[in-house]
Amino acid sequence: MTATLMAGGPLAERIRAQVAEDVRGLGAIGLATVQVGEDEASTIYLRLKHKAAAEVEIVSVDRKFPHAISEEELLAEVTALNEDDSIDGILVQLPLTKHLDEARVIRAVDPVKDVDGFHPFNAGELYLGRPTLVPATPLGVMALLAEYKIPLDGARAVVVGRSTIVGKPVAHLLLQANATVAICHSHTDDLERYTLDADVLVVAAGVPEVITADMVKSGSTVVDVGINRTGEGIVGDVDPDAGMHAAFLTPVPGGVGPMTIAMLLRNTVRAARYRRGVLAFPLAQR
Ligand code: NAP
């Protein structure tokens, strides 16, 4: 291994400390999470989010609804949270159960409280190059790149994965940082033709070690977003041997993972600033 490992833990810790200070300055901030059913992974993620919120003194409200809740009932609950002045951020834990239209529920969240950045308004602002509330994991990727002073202006960046949660938003953020960006996906022909060209490679495919060491350009920066649970524990989307070619590589676990919750907390502070008029939210300017 010759690559410098880009650890997320210490940076996430600093961001959380900054968030705690911001919360003290802004006064009570409320974050509501919405969960339908009892998906085990969702319950674990939510527990971590509530714990992290409590540590920075964000007041978090855990709204759990039975699997059988109707879409109209759920929409009414989201509307009530929109109208609740003590709530600055709303997070709908995905995936929702199959009988619910996820896109409709996300659209029901007030964009100014949309701390996940999934509402079409916020996704649209990002697309237009005017980021407002941006999904947490892509923000975490960009913060790590900044922390390790990875040059992006003019760099060739390749993103593997085009989900609305990671791939597409991170590609837009890289584009905004003046990288030249290619987005690859499961239909990409000859993936390694792209990855071998990448100065900065961000992988969010959800396929264990889909990027092998020989697919990584010498001296490049590789950000592995993947979290895959296998018999051997948690592995990323990139073979750790890629560290023999790359100059910088995020470890899994301990790279992007710790950044996500830190950026969610930061987004919650941002939403609170919008709601208090400390920052101008674009909708209010109509
Ligand atoms: P997703 O919604 O399943 O999207 C995966 C993307 O990868 C899709 O665009 C898919 O292409 C593409 N893909 C799949 N197999 C591929 C292949 N063999 N070659 C090239 N592209 C391929 O997943 P996601 O939500 O973006 O998450 C991706 C990974 O990141 C997962 O491991 C997830 O657990 C992890 N994750 C981590 C964090 C964190 O905090 N670190 C946060 C979110 C997600 P198509 O569009 O053609 O299907």
Residues whose N, C-alpha, C, O or C-beta is under 5 A from the ligand:
A	BS01	NAP	T137 V160 G161 R162 S163 I165 V166 G167 C184 H185 S186 H187 A204 A205 G206 V207 V210 V225 G226 I227 N228 V256 G257 T260
